[in-house]
Amino acid sequence: MAITEITLSSLKQIKNSVIGNPTAKRALAQDEAFIGTLVTFLYERDVQLGLPSDSEDELRIEAAHILASLSYGSPEALRPLLKTNALPAMVLAISTRWGPPSPLSVKIALARVMKTLGAAAVDIVGPAQWGLHANHPEILEDAKTALDNMVTIEALDVCLSLLTSSSSQISMAMAQLLTSTLRLPAHRTAVSKWVPPSERNKEVKGKRGWEKADSSSSPSKQGGWVARQLIALIQKKDVKLQEAALSALAALTRDNPPVANGLAGSTPDHSPILPIVLSSCKSRNTDLQLAACLCASNIFRASHAPHAVIMDQSAPMTVIHVMNGLIEAENESPQTRMKACYILYYLVADEKDLCQLAYERGSLAKLAQLVKSITPSDSSALPNWDEDEPDSTSTLRAAALTAIAAISLFDTDIRGEVSGNLKLIPYIQVSLFHRHVGVRYAACQCVRALSRAVAVLRTNLVDSGLGLAVYEVFCKGGEDVRVTHAAASVICNIISDFSPLQGTLLEQGVIERLVRLLQSGESNLMLDALWAFKNLLYKSTLELKRRVMHALCWSTVASLLNHENPGFQEQTFHILRNLADTHEGIAMIFDELGSEFLLGSLSHALESDNDDVLRQAVYLTGNLSNSTTHSHEILSHARILQSLRMCLVDAKVDVRRPAVTCVLQLIKANPGSYKELHESGIDSTLRHMCDYGGGIMASSPTSTRFHNHHYHMGVEDDREVKDKARDALNRLHIAFPELE
């Protein structure tokens, strides 16, 4: 459609037809040429229609409304907007750099398009904030490109400067744009470090070697320029603007310590912002409460070291109290209660002390009651119960189960409460087969948490059939990859040697299923398969070892030992470590991989910069050293011995322990090994560790494995390591009494 055909009446007609009508949106999205024309019309200021300027402004407003409405539509409707680069085009349209400023009404309409388009794009890219969304790989790359374009310096110069707009509607839309789009660490960093061009120029001009920095004007003061503007908006009287600013500040501070520390701490120039945020948590406005609690949670989590996370309980206590109230409030909307569940989850996730605090404050019981109130305990009594269920109820259930899984992850007593007094297992099991992907995913996470307790695994998971129900999900064809990944994490637990389900799963073909995952090409699923094989081989019989390795294939193992992904290397070395817990297993490894390839891969891993790979390689070397037949091959490998010495000198304690054990075992298996150990410098290192000589200096002080422990004094500070070092030296002295 040519641009001259655009009229005010035609645009209004199109707008009215697509608003709230997904079918009409998909139909309009088929006309990519027309949508491209609308996008071009909005950002090309020099287009002349021969109309009065106010009429052209009305046309632009109506065109912006159409694009905003399409953004709220289906992925099919979003596709042409991404293809025509509508998001960066709106940045051009609202900027004053390429033309005279637009009237306020037009700028407000353009800001709303940017907000809705950004939110739609980030829902495609993720990570999700309020539960899982369906995957749309067909537009994923276009959505990523759109979001990346929004954090270029040119785009940030336009968008972020609008936070100071005299129009609260524009500054609110920009805050909402930040709220929806700041999901990735790189994007948060780009925004938090941004300063206006005038301040950048001032900083460049003012750089003199002899000038003292002015901390009061530091770009990082109070978390940076953007954070300061959002703080200013929080203190406005407009509740909607406060909510938008708090939500944006929450997005900016998530997992972002530099910004969070600037907001949580105080300096001579300003007081901490966290108390102001906490005061908003107690607002009578529910949306403001949610935004403030999320902001407080993110500031608290990002500004506290894990070991000190529970020292100041005022922030988490406030958030837990408010969220508990919303979770149990049946008069609140499902969306409000859903957000309350996720905010509680963000506060406690992966932090044992906070999980315990939430449990003690009754969060788990309230979440359990919520799940029971909207979920049947027996799907056979209500067949197809989930088919007509509103999405709002499904997402609420997913949120509650997600929070339950997080709170239950660490403590055995809490897991026992979930499976015992609260009797949640039937509701979790029903949720495993729900039509909503987020519910299935969250249910799998709950089972994962429960399966970490041996007592629960041996009783409740077996007796209820929950373990086999997860296996059914794990084997389901066409399942969402994220659900399969969550189910696989459960399989890794219930396939262990102490699990009563191990034999049943082996009979039902779990090994073959894991091999298929390893061949899937999906990194997460491949790692899951390796993890499961590792657990399956732990303390396994020789028969099971042979069965697993036959299915896994030694050629696959060989390729994974040198995989570019350190996670694959770590799990593969751990598989060999568990395989090498018997002499028969050690012989199998040397026979199948060959001594030259095995020791070459091992020596390379012992020099790895990745701590996890290094640790597993050291453990494997120690296990292989238990074989008198093969330990001399390790002793004759100078590169391996030199790497073991470096592990004793400058590695972390969880590497030094297996390293000194390995050296001790080599000496036990080969009492006449002094020559090799002396040539590699291990004997002198052992003496220094036991304080039998002067200080020791690492051969490479800049080594990436240097961790500043016993290094300075040269004396080992871990008792277990020192005792084994002494034992090793004593054995050398027995074999070679002439040694000093």
Residue pairs with C-beta under 8 A, 6 or more apart in sequence:
1 31
1 33
1 34
1 37
2 37
3 37
3 40
3 41
3 47
3 49
4 49
6 37
6 38
6 41
6 49
6 59
6 63
7 59
8 55
8 58
8 59
8 62
11 59
11 62
11 63
11 66
12 62
14 28
14 66
15 62
15 65
15 66
15 69
17 24
17 28
18 24
18 25
18 28
18 66
18 69
18 70
18 73
19 65
19 69
22 73
22 74
22 77
25 69
25 70
25 73
25 74
25 77
26 73
26 74
26 76
26 77
28 34
28 35
28 66
28 70
28 77
29 35
29 70
29 73
29 76
29 77
29 78
29 79
29 80
32 80
32 83
32 84
35 67
35 70
35 80
35 81
35 84
35 86
36 80
36 84
38 63
38 66
38 67
39 67
39 81
39 84
39 85
39 86
39 89
40 47
40 89
41 47
41 59
41 60
41 63
42 60
42 63
42 64
42 67
42 89
42 90
42 93
42 110
43 89
43 90
43 92
43 93
45 98
45 99
45 100
46 99
49 56
49 59
51 59
57 102
57 103
57 105
57 106
60 102
60 106
60 109
60 110
61 105
61 106
61 109
64 106
64 109
64 110
64 112
64 113
65 109
67 81
67 86
67 90
67 113
67 117
68 109
68 112
68 113
68 116
68 117
70 77
70 78
70 80
70 81
71 77
71 78
71 81
71 113
71 116
71 117
71 119
71 120
72 116
72 120
75 124
75 136
75 138
75 139
78 120
78 121
78 124
78 139
78 143
79 138
79 139
79 142
81 87
81 117
81 120
82 121
82 139
82 142
82 143
82 145
82 146
83 142
85 146
85 149
86 113
86 117
87 114
87 117
87 118
87 121
87 146
87 149
87 150
88 146
88 149
88 150
88 155
90 110
90 113
90 114
90 117
91 114
91 150
91 154
91 155
91 158
91 159
92 98
93 102
93 110
94 102
94 107
94 110
94 111
94 114
94 158
94 162
95 158
97 158
101 107
102 110
104 167
104 170
107 165
107 167
107 170
108 167
108 169
108 170
108 173
111 162
111 169
111 170
111 173
111 174
111 177
112 173
114 159
114 173
114 174
114 177
115 173
115 174
115 176
115 177
115 180
117 146
118 146
118 147
118 150
118 177
118 180
118 181
119 176
119 177
119 180
119 181
121 143
121 146
121 147
121 181
122 143
122 147
122 180
122 181
122 183
123 133
124 133
124 136
124 139
124 140
124 143
125 140
125 143
125 144
125 147
125 183
125 184
126 133
126 183
127 183
129 183
129 342
130 338
130 339
130 342
130 395
130 399
131 338
131 342
131 395
131 398
131 399
131 402
131 438
132 398
132 437
132 438
132 441
132 480
132 482
134 437
135 480
135 481
147 181
147 184
147 187
149 155
150 156
150 159
150 177
150 181
150 187
151 186
151 187
151 190
151 191
153 194
156 190
156 191
156 194
157 196
157 197
159 174
159 177
160 174
160 191
160 194
160 196
160 225
160 226
160 229
161 196
162 170
162 171
162 173
162 174
163 171
163 174
163 175
163 226
163 229
163 230
163 233
164 171
164 229
165 171
165 174
168 236
168 238
168 241
171 233
171 241
172 238
172 240
172 241
172 244
175 230
175 233
175 241
175 244
175 245
175 247
175 248
176 244
176 247
176 248
178 191
178 226
178 230
178 248
178 251
178 252
179 244
179 247
179 248
179 250
179 251
180 251
181 187
181 251
182 188
182 191
182 248
182 251
182 252
182 254
183 251
185 255
185 256
188 251
188 252
188 254
188 255
188 256
188 259
189 256
191 226
191 252
192 223
192 224
192 226
192 227
192 252
192 256
192 258
192 259
193 219
193 224
194 224
194 225
194 226
195 203
195 219
195 224
195 225
196 225
199 219
199 225
203 219
215 221
215 267
215 269
216 269
219 225
220 258
220 262
221 228
221 262
221 267
221 269
221 270
222 228
222 231
222 262
222 263
222 270
222 273
223 252
223 253
223 258
223 259
223 260
223 261
223 262
223 263
223 273
224 258
224 259
224 262
226 252
227 249
227 252
227 253
227 259
227 262
227 263
230 245
230 246
230 248
230 249
230 252
231 245
231 249
231 263
231 273
231 276
233 241
233 242
233 244
233 245
234 242
234 245
234 246
234 249
234 276
234 277
234 280
235 242
235 276
236 242
236 245
239 283
239 285
239 288
242 280
242 288
242 291
243 285
243 287
243 288
243 291
244 291
246 277
246 280
246 288
246 291
246 292
246 294
246 295
247 291
247 294
247 295
249 263
249 277
249 295
250 291
250 294
250 295
250 297
250 298
252 259
253 259
253 260
253 263
253 295
253 298
253 299
253 302
254 298
254 302
254 346
255 298
255 301
255 302
256 302
257 302
257 303
259 302
260 298
260 299
260 300
260 301
260 302
260 303
261 302
261 303
263 272
263 273
263 274
263 277
263 299
263 303
264 272
264 273
264 274
264 299
264 300
264 303
264 304
265 272
265 303
266 272
273 299
274 296
274 299
274 300
274 315
277 292
277 295
277 296
277 299
278 292
278 296
278 314
278 315
278 318
280 288
280 289
280 291
280 292
281 289
281 292
281 293
281 296
281 318
281 319
281 322
282 289
282 318
282 322
283 289
283 292
286 326
286 332
286 336
287 336
289 322
289 326
290 326
290 336
290 339
290 340
290 343
293 318
293 319
293 322
293 323
293 340
293 343
294 339
294 343
294 346
296 315
296 318
296 319
297 315
297 316
297 319
297 343
297 346
297 347
298 346
299 315
300 315
300 316
300 319
300 347
301 309
301 346
301 347
301 351
304 311
304 312
306 351
309 351
309 353
309 354
310 316
310 353
310 354
310 357
313 357
316 347
316 354
316 357
317 357
317 361
319 343
319 344
319 347
320 344
320 347
320 357
320 358
320 361
320 363
321 361
322 340
323 340
323 341
323 343
323 344
323 347
323 363
324 344
324 361
324 362
324 363
324 366
326 332
326 336
326 337
326 340
327 337
327 340
327 341
327 344
327 363
327 366
327 367
327 370
327 400
328 366
328 369
328 370
329 336
329 337
330 373
333 392
334 390
334 392
334 393
334 395
334 396
335 392
335 395
335 396
337 370
337 396
337 399
338 392
338 395
338 396
338 398
338 399
339 399
341 367
341 370
341 396
341 399
341 400
341 402
341 403
342 399
342 402
342 403
344 358
344 363
344 367
344 403
345 399
345 402
345 403
345 406
347 354
347 358
348 354
348 355
348 357
348 358
348 403
348 406
348 407
349 406
350 406
350 409
352 410
352 411
355 406
355 407
355 408
355 409
355 410
355 411
355 414
356 410
356 411
356 414
358 364
358 407
359 407
359 411
359 414
359 417
363 403
363 407
364 404
364 407
364 408
364 414
364 417
364 418
364 422
365 422
367 400
367 403
367 404
367 407
368 404
368 418
368 422
368 424
370 396
370 400
371 397
371 400
371 401
371 404
371 424
371 427
372 424
372 427
374 393
374 396
374 397
375 397
375 427
375 430
375 431
376 382
376 385
376 427
376 430
377 426
377 427
377 430
378 426
378 430
379 385
379 430
379 433
386 394
386 434
386 435
386 436
386 439
387 435
389 436
391 436
394 434
394 435
394 436
394 438
394 439
395 436
395 438
397 431
397 434
397 436
397 439
397 442
398 436
398 438
398 439
398 441
398 442
399 442
401 428
401 431
401 439
401 442
401 443
401 445
401 446
402 442
402 445
404 418
404 424
404 446
404 449
405 442
405 445
405 446
405 448
405 449
406 449
407 414
408 414
408 415
408 418
408 446
408 449
408 450
409 449
409 452
412 453
412 455
415 449
415 450
415 452
415 453
415 456
416 453
416 455
416 456
418 424
418 425
418 446
418 449
418 450
419 425
419 450
419 456
419 460
420 460
424 446
425 450
425 460
425 461
425 464
425 466
426 464
428 443
428 446
428 447
428 450
428 466
429 443
429 464
429 465
429 466
429 469
431 439
431 440
431 442
431 443
432 440
432 443
432 444
432 447
432 469
432 470
432 472
432 473
433 440
433 469
433 473
434 440
434 443
437 480
437 482
437 483
440 473
440 480
440 483
441 480
441 482
441 483
441 486
444 470
444 473
444 483
444 486
444 487
444 489
444 490
445 486
447 461
447 466
447 467
447 470
447 490
448 486
448 489
448 490
448 493
450 456
450 457
450 460
450 461
450 466
451 457
451 461
451 467
451 490
451 493
451 494
452 493
454 498
457 467
457 493
457 494
457 498
457 499
457 500
457 501
458 498
458 499
458 500
460 466
461 467
461 494
461 501
462 500
462 501
467 490
467 494
467 499
467 501
468 501
468 504
470 487
470 490
470 491
470 494
471 487
471 491
471 494
471 501
471 505
471 508
471 510
473 479
473 483
473 484
473 487
474 484
474 487
474 488
474 490
474 491
474 513
475 513
476 484
479 487
481 522
481 524
481 525
484 517
484 525
485 522
485 524
485 525
485 528
488 517
488 525
488 528
488 529
488 531
488 532
489 528
491 505
491 510
491 514
491 528
491 532
492 528
492 531
492 532
492 535
493 499
493 535
494 501
494 502
494 505
495 501
495 502
495 505
495 510
495 532
495 535
495 536
496 502
496 535
496 536
496 538
497 538
497 539
497 540
502 536
506 544
510 532
511 536
511 547
511 548
511 551
512 551
514 529
514 532
514 533
515 529
515 551
515 552
517 525
517 526
517 528
517 529
518 526
518 529
518 530
518 552
518 556
520 526
523 565
526 568
527 567
527 568
527 571
530 560
530 568
530 571
530 572
530 575
531 571
533 548
533 552
533 571
533 575
534 571
534 574
534 575
534 578
536 544
536 548
537 544
537 545
537 548
537 575
537 578
537 579
538 578
539 578
539 581
540 548
540 578
542 582
542 584
542 585
545 579
545 584
545 585
545 588
546 588
549 557
549 579
549 588
549 592
552 575
554 592
554 593
557 572
557 575
557 576
557 593
558 593
558 597
558 601
560 568
560 569
560 571
560 572
561 569
561 572
561 573
561 601
561 605
562 569
562 601
562 604
563 569
563 572
566 608
566 610
566 612
566 613
567 612
569 605
569 608
569 610
569 613
570 610
570 612
570 613
570 616
573 605
573 613
573 616
573 617
573 619
573 620
574 616
574 619
574 620
576 589
576 620
577 616
577 619
577 620
577 623
579 585
579 588
579 589
580 586
580 589
580 620
580 623
580 624
580 626
581 623
583 626
583 627
583 629
586 623
586 624
586 626
586 627
586 630
587 627
587 629
587 630
589 598
589 624
590 598
590 630
593 601
595 630
595 633
599 633
599 634
599 637
599 640
602 617
602 620
602 621
602 624
602 640
603 637
603 639
603 640
603 643
605 613
605 614
605 616
605 617
606 614
606 617
606 618
606 621
606 640
606 643
606 644
606 647
607 643
608 614
608 617
609 704
609 705
611 652
611 655
611 705
614 647
614 651
614 655
614 705
615 654
615 655
615 658
618 644
618 647
618 655
618 658
618 659
618 662
619 658
621 634
621 640
621 644
621 662
622 658
622 659
622 661
622 662
622 665
624 630
624 631
624 634
625 631
625 634
625 662
625 665
625 666
625 669
626 665
626 669
627 669
628 669
628 670
631 665
631 666
631 669
631 670
632 670
634 640
634 641
634 666
635 641
635 666
635 670
635 673
635 676
635 677
636 676
638 676
638 679
638 680
641 676
641 677
641 679
641 680
641 682
642 680
642 681
644 659
644 662
644 663
644 680
644 682
645 680
645 681
645 682
645 685
646 698
646 699
646 700
646 703
646 705
647 655
647 656
647 659
647 705
648 656
648 659
648 660
648 663
648 682
648 685
648 686
648 689
648 725
649 685
649 696
649 698
649 699
649 711
650 698
650 700
650 703
650 705
650 706
650 707
650 709
650 711
651 659
651 705
651 707
652 705
652 707
652 709
653 709
653 718
653 721
656 716
656 718
656 721
657 718
657 720
657 721
657 724
660 689
660 721
660 724
660 725
660 728
661 724
663 677
663 682
663 686
663 728
664 724
664 727
664 728
664 731
666 673
666 677
667 673
667 677
667 728
667 731
667 732
667 735
668 731
671 731
671 734
671 735
672 735
674 683
674 732
674 735
674 736
674 739
677 683
677 732
678 684
683 729
683 732
683 739
684 693
684 696
685 696
686 725
686 728
686 729
687 693
687 729
688 694
688 695
688 696
688 714
688 715
689 696
689 710
689 714
689 715
689 716
689 721
689 722
689 725
690 715
690 716
690 722
690 725
690 726
690 729
691 714
691 715
692 729
693 714
694 714
695 712
695 713
695 714
696 711
696 714
697 711
697 714
698 706
698 711
700 706
709 717
710 716
710 717
710 718
716 722
716 725
732 739
733 739
